[in-house]
């Protein structure tokens, strides 16, 4: 399992829990336990705790609401948080899917088509999707896609299907922590034989 700084974890072979604060190498995770001690633990001996289990007070006063508004994250703070390492990613391959989904499932033949790019990997990726138009490429969608997420690229109208004969995909995989370098992707896909 891949961990990131700030993940809440439980110990599989011990009582207690803690927070991931760093990494010694690809196998050793540094965990700050409930007693305030930083403990090196094998990554396979940890279980990630999902969800927020903190108690929330239903009676929030106006003062506390105002204080929370003041504590909102600024763009500079967000950029600094984004620079924190994700952890160790030991994957050596990534899977990306290009999905064409009819909007009207009951009448697929006469339906417009939603187009998705699905990142089924533990890597983040920069992507550019274009289609061939005459001698040039026309941009269809671009951006950065987080790990294990999808993005709606566009909707193709039924009347415009013939316009999209060939797609080009350019993808660069990356991670903010330690990871194996994957080669960039530059592939063409013909919609017709």
N, C-alpha and C positions, 0 to 999 in steps of 0.2 A: 504494500500500500504506500502511496506517496503522501508525505506530510508536508505541511507548510508552516512557517513561523506563525504562532498565534493559535494553531489548532489545539483544541481541548482533547486530551487523550486519557485513557484508562490503562493501567498496567494489567497484562494478561496473567502474569504469574505472581502478582503481589496485590496487596490492598492499597487503594488510593487512586488518585488521578493527578493530572497536572497540565501544563501548557508547554507546547514546543517552543523553545527559545533559540535553537540553532542546530547545527549539524557538525559532527566531527569528521565523518566521511560518509560514503554512500550507504553504510549499514548502521552507523551509530547516530541516534537522535538525542539531542540534549533536551531534557525535560525539567522544567521548574515545578517541583511538587508542591503540595498544599502546605508543607512545613517551611517552604522558602529555600529549599536546597536544589541545586542544579545537578541532575543525575544523568549520566550517559546510559542509554538503554538501546538494545538492539531494536531496529524498526519492526521486526516481525514479532516482537513481544509487546506491541502497543495496539490499542484499539481506539480508533477515532470516535469521539463522542459527537453525534449529530444533534443539531437543534440547540435552542437556548432554554435552559432549565432554571433560569433565575426567576424569583418571585417578582411580580409586578404589582404595584399598589394601584388599585382602581381609583382612589381619591387623590388625584394630582391637583395641586394648588396652582393658581395663576403664576405665582412666583417661580415655581419649579419649571413650568412651561416656558416662561421667559428666559430662564437660565439655559434651558436646552436649546433654544433658538440661538443664543449667543455662542454656544458650543458647536455649532454646525461647522463642518469641515470646509475649509477654503480650498480653492483649486491648487494652491501651492502645497498645502498639507496633503491633498490627495495625490499629487505627483510624487511627493516624498514617500508616501505609503506604497505606491505602485513600484517604487525602486527596491522595496524589500524583496529578498530572495524567496522564491516559492518552495525551495527545498531541493531534494535530490530526485531526479527523474531518471530511472534506469531503463526506460523503454528504448528499444532500438528500431521501432517502426511506428508508423502512424496510419490511421485509416480516415479517409475523407470521402464523403458521398455527395453526389449531385442528384437531387431528387426533383422530379417533375410530378406535381400532384394536381389532378383535376379539381377545380373549384366545386363543380357540381358532380358529386359522386353517383348520382342517379342517371345522368346523361353525359357520360364521359366523352363521347364522340363530339358533341357540340359544346363542350365546356372550355372556358379559359383555363390556363394552367399556371399555378403558383410554382415558383422555382426556389428551391432551398439549397444551401450549402451546409453540410453537416460535418462537424469536426468530432469524430469518434476516436479521440486520442487524448493523451495527457500532455500534449504540446499545445502551445498557443500558435497561431499562424497568421501571417500576413498573406492576403490573397488578392488576386485580380482575376476577374472573369470577363472575357470579351467574346464577341462573335465576329465572324468574317463578313465584311460588307464590301463588295467589289474588291479592290486591291488592299483595303485597309482593315484594321481592327476597330470596332466600336465597343466602348466600355459598357459592360452589362452590370457589374457590381464590383466593389473593392472594399477593403477594410482590414481590421484585425479581429479575429474570432477567438474567443476564449476556449480553453480545453473543455471537451465534452459538452458542446453547445451547438446550436444551429442558428442560421440567419436566413430570413426571407430576402432573397436577392431582388426579385421582380415578379410581375405577373405578365404572362404572354397572352395577348388576346387571340382568340381562335382564328380570326381573320389574318393575323400576322405570323402564323406558324411557319410559313414558307420562307420568311425572312431569316430565320435562324437555322442555317444549314450546317455551320461548323462553329463550335465553341473552343476557346483556348483558356486553359487554367494555368496560372502561375502562382506557386505557393512556396513560402519560406517558413520553416518550422523553427520555433525558439521557445525558450523557457528562461525565467529570471534567476533560477538557481543553477545547479549543476545538471547537465544533461548530455546525452550522446548526440553528436552532430548528425543530422539527417540531410541528405542531398536535397536541393531545391527541386520543385516539380515544374515542368513546362510541358504540358500535354495538350494535344488537340483531340477533340471528339466530334466526329461526323454524325449528324442526326439522321442521315440517309446513307444507304450503301453506295 
